[in-house]
């Protein structure tokens, strides 16, 4: 295996670890010029960036005129020496998240960006998904490549946990309902009727009587045993927050 064979994995890991990028759109104010702005993001269930943007923002107006855009993401741990860290430039097309995906997308966005909850109370903010067509990854010295956007997409039905997801959810709902309620309360959300309804390598989903919540794992997991360990670690943190 060459040293670049794992570049798709490196790109997916960087996207899963970071929380903020620089979104560049094509300006309508100054035709043809790129317009960049700091933009928090999350990942959809297909591994594509989700952004929450105001209808009043310049980049939203730009996207409505031309949906082509770029999202640059760098390793924040390398802030003192940015060129030493991994970074990726995603090229693609942005579009509104469809209504059928909005509940899941909202939960995933708030899991990464909990401070944004209040924005959903207004009509000015919308969820958009960035469909990546190609990306330029720099993952270290000599580890630089253009990659097809398909290499970073995630297929939940074919992921390593797909075959175990239903059993994991049933086990949590039947035997650990109190833990699910603890997660919700620690997130300052109503825990009524809390049930796990999904799990993948990046986290798990809980539905309550009034909402859908997402809880991200500290790092990506690939086996049921790793899911168990990650949930135990998150539960300790949740209990500590509740005192």
Secondary structure, DSSP 8 states (H G I E B T S, - for coil): --TTTTHHHHHHHHHHH--EEEEEEE-TTTTT-EEEEEEE-EE-TTS-EEEEEETTSHHHHHHHH--EEEEEEE-GGGGGGGGGS-EEEEEEEEEE--HHHHHHHHHHHHHH-GGGGGGGGSSSEEEEEEEEEEEEEE-STT-EEEEEGGGG---GGGSTTTTTHHHHHHHHHHH-HHHHHHHHHHTTS--TT-EEEEEETTEEEEE-SS-EEEEE-SS---SHHHHHHHHHHHHHHHHHHH-
